[in-house]
Amino acid sequence: MGYYTHFNLRILEGNPYLIEDFREKYESAKFAINENGESRDSTKWYDNEKDLRAFSKKHPTTLFELSGEGEDSGDQWKKYFKNGKMQTCRAAITFEPFNESKLQ
């Protein structure tokens, strides 16, 4: 069965055409993102970290951002890759405090 996620890959610094090269090199990426880095459908791409670490190491000045939204409520994150290294940022859902003046 597995866990499905919608993916979106962007290049924040560097050559934007590297997304096409990335998809050619990593077969599983072809199913997860299109040539613009956008999600086609939710899919399983368990090797996304391994794939992007390896690819970013070959393009050390490029900053990649992979965002994902999993099938579980609140499972949203962004991963940044540069020169084989990665940072993960998870979404933090917050609520504003109660304000009686906003009651309708």
VENMORA-V323014 format. One record per helix or strand. SS is the DSSP state (helix for helix, strand for strand). FROM is the first residue (numbers start at 1). LEN is the number of residues. If there is no record, write none. Layout:
<<SS/FROM/LEN> <SS/FROM/LEN>>
//
This chain:
<<strand/5/9> <helix/18/8> <helix/27/6> <strand/33/1> <strand/39/1> <strand/43/1> <helix/48/11> <strand/63/8> <strand/76/7> <strand/85/6> <helix/100/3>>
//
